[in-house]
Amino acid sequence: MGPPEEGRPAATAHRAVLRSGQSRPEPSASRIIAGVEGDADRPVISVILVTRGRHALLDRCLASLAAQLDAPPIELLVCTHDDDGAARVVHRRFPDATVVAVAQAHPGEARNLLIDRAEGELLLFVDDDVVLRRDLLARLADLSARHPDASVFGGPNLTPPGSTRFQVTQGAVLGSLVASGPVRFRYGRHPAKVANERYFTLCNLAVRRCHMPLFDPRLVCAEENAAMTEMHRRGLLMRYDPELVVYHERRSGYRSFCQQMFKYGTGRGQVLTDTRPPGSLPHLVPLVWMGYLVTAPVLALLVGLSWLIPLGVYLVGVSAAALKVGTSLRRARSVPLAGALIASLHVCYGTGVAAGLVRGRRAAVPRRAAARPVGAALPVVPDR
């Protein structure tokens, strides 16, 4: 993905697989990666990835990781959900990668298992459905070296080249101010700056290990937002850079898009139960709008048609945003699709926020995940 760059692919180093009841093997004395020699005990970057049943996308992600140019020393840590097929995919690309398994866990809990084992100065969180730009690791190492005062680094997740019209339109909608409001920065390139949690998402997020809190295992989604809110309270600096690029697979259909937006809203609603205003106010707008839509017909009859004026203003705003998306893509057919996606995003996200607020963080960690021995790993037989 992206234009070719000069450099050498990283002959990536990894840690050995942890098995149940097995202690970590002693590391070798040194490793050489992309021409950079380093102490095997000190990888610069720990790449942390959680996967579940998406073998083709996982393999594509790992291929982009293996093809990194001039990368610093790294380690790869992967958590699967009782998926021996995923473990085989990982070990075909990275024979010595650390792979742990859980029977069931929310994403935050799964990542915590890997954080506990990570040794890199930087923890790089990626999803299994992203493709890393070939210079991502090199740029991340350089950025962290130039800004030692910063604790969090990240950049945009862009729509992959070759995506369908639905996916391309979806990516443009996610980057729209009307559709996504304060989190639109995650979906497009914006000037490099000191930023806050609204700029970052877990498919492309790096945190200095010394400052990384564990994720709240009760959250179904948006666990990074809760963690970054805590880091912000501690006064830690965050930097957004438009050149830290990953290409994130968009949802393939309307139903899966709506499910994703509802899940995002649910996670945000859970986070809001422990977030103080005014930081929480922008994320409550979809919930307020949902309340308006539910009451509008009745109140229009009781108060008068003037109660429908906000709805008219909203439809004009959505239409203008959809037209802008279609113009930016130079695709007239994307205009009605963009309008439908924007409205659906607001409804599904707002409904999800309500569900998350009701659910709160009181939900217990799934029993099977809690009962399973921490660090259990899948025995993997390398393919011949």
N, C-alpha and C positions, 0 to 999 in steps of 0.2 A: 504494500500500500504506500502511496506517496511517491515522490520522485526518487530515483536512485541517488545514493550518496556514496562518496568515496570512503573507503575504510575497509577494515577486516572484520568478518563475522566473528562474534565472540565464541571461543571454544569454552562454553560456560561450565563452571565448576559447580558441584552440588554436594549436599550432605548425604550420608547413607540413610537407608530406610530404617525407621524405628519399628521394631516389632514388639508385641506385647511381652512385657517382662524382660526385655533386652535393653541393656545399657547402651549409651551412645558409644560408637567406636572412636578410638583415638584418631584425630585428624592427621593427615599427612603433613610433612614439614612445611610445604609451600605449594602454591599453585601458580600457574601462568595463564592469564586470560587476556586475550587481545593484546598481547605484548606487555601487559602490566603484571609484574610479579608482586605477590602479596602474601601475608601470613594467612595460612589456611584457617586459623581461628577467627579471623577478622574479615569476613566478606563485607564489602561496602554496602551492598543492597541485598535485602532479603525480599524476594518476590513471593507474595502470599496470594493464593488462589483457592477459591472454593468452587467445586463443580458438582453437578448432579445430572447424569443421564444425557449429556449433550456432547457425545464423543467427537462428532465431526467438527463442531465449533471449538471444542477444547483442543483438538489437534491443530487446527488453524492458528489458534492463539499461541500454542507452544512453538509452532514453526516460526512465528514472528519473533518470539523470544529468543529462539536459537539463532536467528539471523541478525541479531543486534550488532551494530558496527562499533568497534572501539569501546566495548562495554567494560566497566570496572569489574572486579571480582564480585560475583553474586552467589546466592544460594536460592534454590527453589523449594518451596514448601506448599503442599497441596492437601486439601481436605476433601474427601469424597463421602457420599452418603451410602455406605455399603455397596459400592459399585466397583467390582473387580475389573470390569471392562475399562473404566476410566483410569484405574491404576496402570493397566497395561498400556494405554495410550500415553500416559505420562512417561513411563519407563522406556518406551520406544524412542522418545525424543531425548529424555534425560535419565539415563540408567540409574543414577545415584540420588535422584530427587527424594526428598522426604515426603512420604505419603502417609497420612493418618486417616482413619475412618470413624464415622459415627453412625449409629442406627438412625437417629433423627435429631435435628438441632436447628434452631434458627440461625441465620447466617452469622450473626454476631458471635454466638457461642462457638460456631465452627472456626471462625477466624481467631478467636481467643486461644484455641488449642495450638494454632500455628504461631501466634505471637509469643507464647510461652517457650517455643523452641527456637525462635529466630535469634540470630547472632549478628546480623548486619547493622551498620550504623543507621541505615535508612530502611524503613519498612515500606515496600511498594505494594499496594493493594490493587489487583486487577481482577476483572471478571473473566469467565471462561469464554465469553462471546465477544471479546475485543481482539483487535489486531494492533500491535504496538508499532508505531512508526519506527523505522530502523535505527534512528539515532536517539530514541527515548531515554535509554539507560545512560548513555554518554552525556546527554543534555542534563539529566537529573543530577548526576554526580557533579557536573560542572556548576550547576545552579546552586546546589547545596554548599559547595566549596566557596562560591563567591558571596553567599549570604549565610554566614555561620550563625547569625542572630535569628534566623528563621527556623521554625520547627515543622511547618507543614508546607508541602509543595503540591501543585497540581495544575492541570490544564484542561482543555476542552476534550469532550468525546464527540467525534464527528461521524456523520453517516458514511459508511464505506462506499467507495466507488463501485459501480456495478449493481447497486441496490435497485429494487423495484420502484415504480412511481409512488406506490403507497408508502414505502419506507423513506424515500427521499422527501416526500411531502411531510411525513411525520417528523423527520429530523428538523425540517424548517419550522414546523409548528412549535416544537419544543424550544427552539431558539427565539421564539417570538415574545415580545414584551406582553402583548395582550394575553397570550396563552399561558406562559410560564412565570410572568412577573419577575420577582427578584432572583429566581434560580435559572433564568435564561442563559446566564454567563457560562453555565456548564456545557452548553450545546453549540457554542460557536466561539470563534477567536475574537478576543478583546484585548486591549492594551495590557501589558504586564504591569502588575501593581501589587501592593499590599492589600490583602483581601480578607474575606470572612467566609463562614461555612457555606454561604449561598453560591460560592464559585466552585465548589468541589463536590465530587461524588466518588463512591468507592470503586468504580471501574477504572479510576485513574487518580490515585491519591497516594502520596508519600508522606511519611511522618518519621521524624527522628525517634529511634527506638527509646532513647532515654526519656522522652516526653510523652510516650504513647500510653494512654489509659486503656484498660480493657473495655471492650464493647459491652453494652448492657444486653445480656443474653435473652431478655424477655421481649425485645423488640422484634417484630416481624419484618421490619424494613427501617431504613433511615437511621440505622445505628451509628453511622459515621457522623450524622448531624448532631446527635446527642453527645458523642465524644468530642467533636470540635467545639460545641457550645461550652463544654467543660474546659477545654484548652483555652478558649477565648476568655473565660472567666479567670483563668490563671495568668492571663496576660501574654500568652505565647503568640509569636508573630507567624502569619501565614502569607505565602506568596503564590500568586497566580501567574503562570507564564503561558502564552498562546502557542509556544513551540513544544510544550510537553503534550504531544498529541497521541491519542488512541482513536481507532475507528471502531465504533460500537454498533453491533448488529441491532437494527431496529425491529420491532415486532412485525411479524409477517402478515397479520390480519387485524381486522377491526376488533374482534372479540378479545384477542390477546392484548391489544393496546389498551382497551378499557380495563382489563384485569390488572395490567401493570399500573395504570394510573390509580386505581382503587387501592392497590397494595402500597403505592407511594403515599397516598393520603392516610392510610391506616397507620403506617409507621410514623408519619409526621404528627398525627393526632396523639399517638402514644408519647412522642417526645414533648409535645406541648403541655402534657399534664405536669411536666416538671420544668417548664420554661417560663420565665417571667417576661411580661411586656416591657418595652415595646417590641422586642425582637420577635415575639410570637404573632403580632398583629397582622402582618402581611399574609401569613399562612392561614389566618382565620377568614380571609375574604371569601374563598370559595364556599366555606360553611355558611357564612352569612347570606351569600347569594342563593345557596340551596334553600335556606329558610324563606327567602323572598319568593322564590319560584313556587314553593309549596303553598304559601299563603296568598299569592297574588290573585288567583281567580276569586277567592272568597272576599278578599278585601276590596277588589275592584267592584264587586256587587254592592258591598256595604258602604265604601267610601266614595266610589266613583271611578271612572275610567282613568282619571289622573294618576291613579296608583300604578297604571301600566306604563307610565312614561319611562321609568328606569329600564324596563324591558326593551322598549324601543331604542333607547340610547345604547343598551348592551348589544342589540342586534346590529346596529350601525357600526359599533366598534369591532365586533367580530367580522363583519363583512369587509371593513377596511383592512383588518389584519390579514384576512384570507386573500384579499386582492394583492396585498403587499407580498405575501408568500408566493402566490402565483407569478407575480412580476419578477421576483428575485430568482425564481426557478425557470422563468421564460416558458412556463407551461400553463396555458389557459385552463386546461382540464384539471389542474390542481387546485383551482380556486374554490369550487364547491366542496371538494374533499377536505381542503384545509379548514373551511368554515365548520364542517361537520366534526372534524377532529378537535378543533378548539372548544366547541361547545361540549363535546363528549368528555374532553379532558376536565373541564370545570365541574361537570356533574359527577363524574366518577371520583375525582380527587376530593371534592367537597363531601361526598358520601363517605369516602374512606376516612377523612379527617373526623367526621362524626363517629364512625365506628371505632376509630382509635382512641378518641376521648372517652368513649363509654368503656372500652376495654381497659384502658390505662396500662400501667406497668405491673399490675398485680398478678397478671397471668404467670403461672409457674413455668419453670423450664420443663420441657417435655420429659416425662419420666424415663423413657428409654435412653435419652441422651445422658441424663444424670446418672443412671445406673450403669452405663457402659464404662469400662475402664478407660481412663484418659490415656491417650497415646497409643491405643491399639491400632495396628496397621495391617494392611492387606498383604498377605504373602503373594508375591508376584513372581511368576515364571516368565522370564524374558522370551519374547517370540523369536523363533529361529528362522 
